[in-house]
Amino acid sequence: MKKFLLIMTLVAVVSDYLLHPFYPQFFEARFGVTDPKIVGCYFAALCFVVMIAFPFWAYVSKKIPELNILVYTQCIAGILAIYCYWTTSYVSFWVVSLVMIVFKGSYLLVYPYLLKIITKEEHPTTIGILSVIVHLGGILGAVIGGLTVDFVAASYIFLIMALGDFIQMGMSAYLLKSKKYKTTVALPEPVSTPKEKRPIKTFILHIGLITMVLYFSDFLIRPFFVTYWQEITLSNSKLIAGCIYAIPGVVALFALWMNTKRTSKSGYTGIITAIALGAVGLVLQGIPEESIVVIGRILYGWAIFQAVVRFDVLLFEMSTPDAYATDYSKVHFFQNLGVLLSSFSVGIVVENFGSQISFFIACSGFVITLGLYYFFYRIPLKSVVEKLIKT
């Protein structure tokens, strides 16, 4: 069953990421819209919808099992994706695509659901695998999206999205009907005692604020990276640009393999190193030289994978199985708030200062992330240095 859920997550992420690197090109080709602010606003609207939708589905999952929810929501999302392919109305596309995201976003329930059916000892490895799946989905999504934009038409991406939604619907229905899998093992357990709740809520606030800044910085460089790469290389190939965009995903695969070779003591291990290395990678990407940008993408890919995995491990270390979905949805709300603020900012920044400046702003965000992490957890610098020397 675990493998089934991992495959479902991969299908969902690929479907979700198909158009992410190419929204500027899509809006220009489909609707003749070239204003970066509009693209940024659309990104912001997507983030806002996910911010509201996922906590809603997490609440619903307390009453209705996750897989039952996915059967219906993914079916509706697939139908709406087909409509997005068909419509030529700019206004209709905005409205319907955002409604589609409401239903599509329910796939995020698979993450906490999967962690409920395994032991806590398996969490670090499983979270690492899930993070790699997100990166791998980004790779496949960028490549498939680039091929579609280059050789077919951007609108056909929504047909591929619909296919992904229907596959998730079918897999969820199969798991529910199959006697081979016990889908009820992850039903919520009795709620925690009040003494257990207070530190969990405080921890959620801390990790939520830290990752809000982290995700703000991460997503600030995403919407116009393809445009930036084409500017410095003078190349119009969406496929090549999509492959460069996906480098962090490839690095994440290697990082996961490396992580399995060493025993991870807790989620705290390596967070400071990862954030610092990510800041360096961002600066290198801001230097308009092809080889330096590639090196920066490699360093950044390693760093963002390690940071995201460790923050997720921390979250589920402090949470309890009955609260996985709701706790994760709260942290996810903060993270999407960061993405929302980033989406509003990036269009204005790119229009006024160019796409290159986004890397240096993101680097500043990583420095702030590092400061918040140190402030909340008061980690002695001496012990951090000792750990770095030992590793």
C-alpha positions in Angstrom: 0.0 0.0 0.0 2.9 2.3 0.8 4.2 2.0 -2.8 0.8 2.6 -4.2 0.5 5.9 -2.3 4.0 6.9 -3.4 3.0 6.3 -7.0 -0.2 8.3 -6.5 1.9 11.2 -5.1 4.3 11.1 -8.1 1.3 11.2 -10.5 -0.2 14.1 -8.6 3.0 16.1 -8.5 3.8 15.6 -12.2 0.2 16.7 -13.0 0.6 19.7 -10.7 4.0 20.9 -12.0 3.4 20.5 -15.8 2.8 24.2 -16.3 4.8 25.8 -13.4 7.9 26.8 -15.4 5.9 28.0 -18.4 3.1 30.2 -17.1 4.5 33.3 -18.7 4.7 31.5 -22.1 1.3 30.0 -21.6 -0.5 33.3 -20.9 1.3 34.9 -23.9 0.5 32.1 -26.3 -3.1 31.4 -25.2 -4.4 34.9 -24.2 -1.8 37.3 -25.5 -0.9 38.4 -21.9 2.7 39.5 -21.5 2.5 41.6 -18.3 4.7 39.9 -15.6 2.5 41.3 -12.8 -0.5 39.3 -14.2 1.5 36.1 -14.1 2.6 36.9 -10.6 -1.0 37.6 -9.6 -2.2 34.3 -11.0 0.6 32.5 -9.1 -0.6 34.3 -6.0 -4.2 33.3 -6.6 -3.2 29.7 -7.0 -1.3 29.8 -3.6 -4.2 31.5 -1.9 -6.6 28.8 -3.1 -4.3 26.0 -1.8 -3.9 27.9 1.5 -7.7 27.7 2.0 -8.4 24.4 0.4 -5.9 22.1 2.1 -7.0 23.0 5.7 -10.6 22.4 4.6 -9.8 19.0 3.2 -7.8 18.2 6.4 -10.9 19.0 8.4 -13.1 17.0 6.2 -10.7 14.0 6.5 -11.6 13.8 10.2 -15.1 12.8 9.1 -14.5 11.1 5.8 -11.5 8.8 5.1 -8.9 10.4 2.8 -9.1 7.9 -0.1 -12.9 8.4 -0.2 -12.4 12.1 -0.5 -9.8 11.7 -3.3 -12.1 9.5 -5.5 -14.6 12.4 -5.9 -12.2 15.4 -5.7 -9.8 14.1 -8.4 -12.7 13.2 -10.7 -14.0 16.8 -10.4 -10.5 18.2 -10.9 -10.1 16.2 -14.1 -13.3 17.4 -15.5 -12.4 21.0 -14.8 -9.0 20.5 -16.3 -10.7 19.4 -19.6 -12.7 22.6 -19.5 -9.5 24.7 -19.0 -8.2 23.0 -22.2 -11.4 23.8 -24.1 -12.2 27.4 -23.0 -10.8 30.4 -24.9 -12.2 32.9 -22.4 -9.6 34.6 -20.2 -12.1 35.2 -17.4 -13.5 31.7 -17.5 -10.0 30.3 -17.4 -9.1 32.2 -14.2 -12.3 31.2 -12.4 -12.4 27.5 -13.5 -8.7 26.8 -13.1 -8.8 28.2 -9.5 -11.8 26.0 -8.7 -9.9 23.1 -10.2 -7.1 23.8 -7.8 -9.5 23.6 -4.8 -10.3 20.0 -5.7 -6.9 19.0 -7.0 -5.3 20.2 -3.8 -6.9 17.4 -1.9 -4.1 15.1 -3.1 -2.0 16.7 -0.3 -3.9 14.5 2.1 -1.9 11.5 0.9 1.3 12.9 2.6 0.0 12.8 6.3 -2.1 9.7 5.5 1.0 7.8 4.4 2.9 8.8 7.5 0.0 7.5 9.7 0.3 4.0 8.4 4.0 3.7 9.1 6.1 3.9 12.3 7.9 7.0 13.4 11.2 5.3 12.9 10.3 5.2 9.2 9.5 8.9 8.9 12.9 10.4 8.0 13.4 7.9 5.1 9.8 8.2 3.9 9.8 12.0 4.1 13.0 12.0 2.1 11.4 9.7 -0.5 8.4 12.0 -0.6 10.6 15.1 -1.1 12.4 13.3 -3.9 9.1 12.4 -5.5 8.2 16.1 -5.4 11.5 17.0 -7.1 11.2 14.1 -9.5 7.7 15.2 -10.3 9.1 18.6 -11.0 11.6 17.1 -13.4 9.0 15.1 -15.3 6.6 17.9 -15.2 9.1 20.4 -16.6 10.3 18.0 -19.3 6.8 16.9 -20.4 5.5 20.5 -20.1 8.5 21.8 -22.2 7.9 19.2 -24.9 4.2 20.0 -25.0 4.8 23.8 -25.2 7.6 23.4 -27.8 6.1 20.8 -30.1 2.3 20.8 -29.6 0.5 23.6 -27.8 0.4 24.9 -24.2 -3.3 24.2 -23.8 -2.8 20.4 -24.2 -1.0 20.4 -20.8 -4.5 20.6 -19.3 -5.4 17.3 -21.0 -2.4 15.7 -19.4 -3.4 17.2 -16.1 -6.8 15.7 -16.4 -5.3 12.3 -17.2 -3.3 12.5 -14.0 -6.4 13.4 -11.9 -8.3 10.4 -13.3 -5.4 8.1 -12.6 -5.4 9.2 -9.0 -9.2 8.7 -8.8 -8.8 5.2 -10.2 -6.0 4.3 -7.8 -7.9 5.6 -4.8 -11.0 3.6 -5.8 -8.9 0.5 -6.3 -7.3 0.7 -2.9 -10.7 1.1 -1.3 -12.3 -1.9 -3.1 -9.3 -4.2 -2.9 -9.3 -6.7 -0.1 -5.5 -6.9 -0.2 -5.2 -3.5 1.5 -6.5 -2.3 4.9 -7.3 1.3 4.2 -8.9 1.8 7.6 -5.7 1.4 9.6 -5.1 5.1 9.4 -8.3 6.3 10.9 -7.8 9.0 13.5 -6.8 7.9 17.0 -8.2 9.5 20.2 -7.1 13.1 20.6 -4.0 14.0 22.7 -4.2 15.2 26.2 -4.1 19.0 26.8 -0.6 18.8 28.2 0.6 17.4 24.8 -1.1 20.0 22.7 0.6 23.2 23.9 4.1 22.5 22.8 2.9 21.1 19.5 1.0 24.3 18.8 4.0 26.4 19.7 6.2 24.3 17.5 3.8 24.6 14.6 3.9 28.4 14.9 7.7 28.4 15.0 8.3 26.0 12.1 5.4 27.7 10.2 7.1 31.1 10.4 10.5 29.8 9.5 9.3 27.8 6.5 7.1 30.7 5.4 10.3 32.8 4.8 12.0 29.7 3.3 9.3 29.0 0.8 8.9 32.7 0.0 12.6 32.7 -1.0 12.4 29.4 -2.9 9.4 30.4 -5.0 10.7 33.9 -5.7 13.1 32.4 -8.3 10.7 29.9 -9.9 8.2 31.7 -12.1 10.7 33.5 -14.3 13.7 31.2 -14.1 13.0 29.9 -17.6 12.8 33.4 -18.9 16.1 34.3 -17.1 17.9 31.3 -18.6 16.7 32.2 -22.1 17.9 35.7 -21.6 21.5 34.7 -20.6 21.8 31.9 -23.2 19.9 33.6 -26.0 18.1 30.3 -26.6 14.4 29.8 -27.2 14.3 26.1 -26.4 11.7 25.4 -23.6 12.9 21.9 -23.3 16.5 22.8 -22.5 15.3 25.5 -20.1 13.0 23.0 -18.5 15.8 20.6 -17.9 18.0 23.3 -16.3 14.9 24.3 -14.2 14.7 20.6 -13.0 18.4 20.3 -11.9 17.5 20.5 -8.2 15.2 17.5 -8.7 18.1 15.4 -10.1 20.3 16.5 -7.2 17.6 15.5 -4.7 17.7 11.9 -5.9 21.5 11.9 -5.1 20.8 13.6 -1.8 18.3 10.9 -0.8 20.7 8.2 -1.7 23.4 9.9 0.5 21.0 10.3 3.3 20.2 6.5 3.3 23.9 5.8 3.8 24.0 7.6 7.2 21.8 7.4 10.2 19.8 10.5 10.9 19.5 11.3 14.6 16.8 13.9 14.3 15.3 16.6 12.1 17.6 19.2 13.6 20.7 17.7 12.0 22.1 19.8 9.2 19.5 22.5 9.0 22.0 25.4 9.4 24.4 23.9 6.9 21.6 23.4 4.4 20.3 26.9 4.6 23.7 28.5 4.4 24.6 26.4 1.3 21.3 27.3 -0.3 22.1 31.0 0.1 25.4 30.4 -1.7 23.6 28.6 -4.5 21.2 31.5 -4.9 24.0 34.0 -5.3 25.7 31.8 -7.9 22.5 31.5 -9.9 22.3 35.3 -10.0 25.6 35.5 -11.9 24.6 35.5 -15.6 27.1 32.9 -16.8 25.7 29.5 -17.9 28.2 27.3 -16.1 28.0 29.3 -12.8 24.2 29.1 -12.9 24.3 25.3 -13.3 26.7 25.0 -10.4 24.4 27.3 -8.4 21.4 25.1 -9.3 23.3 22.0 -8.1 24.3 23.5 -4.7 20.8 24.9 -4.3 19.1 21.6 -5.2 21.1 19.8 -2.5 20.4 22.5 0.1 16.7 23.0 -0.4 16.1 19.2 -0.3 17.9 18.8 3.0 16.2 21.8 4.5 12.7 20.9 3.5 13.1 17.2 4.6 14.5 18.2 8.0 11.8 20.7 8.7 9.1 18.1 7.8 10.8 15.5 10.0 10.7 18.0 12.9 7.0 18.6 12.3 6.1 14.9 12.4 8.4 14.2 15.3 6.4 16.7 17.5 3.0 15.8 16.1 0.8 12.8 16.8 -0.9 10.4 14.3 -4.4 11.7 15.0 -3.2 15.3 14.3 -0.9 14.7 11.3 -3.3 16.0 8.7 -4.4 19.1 10.6 -0.9 20.0 11.9 0.6 19.6 8.5 -2.2 21.7 7.0 -1.4 24.5 9.4 2.3 24.5 8.6 1.3 24.2 4.9 -0.8 27.3 5.4 2.2 29.3 6.5 4.3 27.9 3.6 1.7 28.8 1.1 1.4 32.3 2.6 5.1 32.6 1.9 4.5 31.5 -1.7 1.5 33.9 -2.0 3.6 36.9 -0.9 6.4 35.7 -3.2 4.0 35.5 -6.1 2.6 39.0 -5.5 6.2 40.3 -5.3 7.9 38.5 -8.2 6.0 40.1 -11.0 6.6 43.6 -9.7 10.3 42.9 -9.0 10.9 41.4 -12.5 9.1 44.2 -14.3 11.1 46.9 -12.5 14.5 45.3 -11.9 14.7 42.2 -14.2 14.7 38.5 -13.3 18.3 38.5 -12.0 17.6 40.5 -8.9 15.2 37.8 -7.6 18.1 35.5 -6.7 19.7 38.1 -4.5 16.4 38.8 -2.7 15.9 35.1 -2.2 19.4 34.9 -0.7 18.4 37.6 1.8 15.4 35.5 2.6 17.6 32.5 3.4 19.7 34.6 5.7 16.5 35.7 7.5 15.4 32.0 7.7 18.7 31.2 9.3 18.2 34.0 11.9 14.7 32.9 12.7 15.8 29.3 13.2 18.6 30.3 15.5 16.3 32.8 17.4 13.5 30.2 18.0 15.7 27.3 19.0 18.7 29.1 20.6 21.2 26.6 19.2 24.6 27.3 20.7 27.1 28.1 17.9 29.7 26.0 19.6 27.6 22.8 19.5 26.8 23.6 15.8 30.4 23.9 14.9 31.2 20.6 16.8 28.5 18.8 14.9 29.8 20.1 11.6 33.3 18.9 12.5 32.1 15.5 13.4 30.1 15.1 10.2 
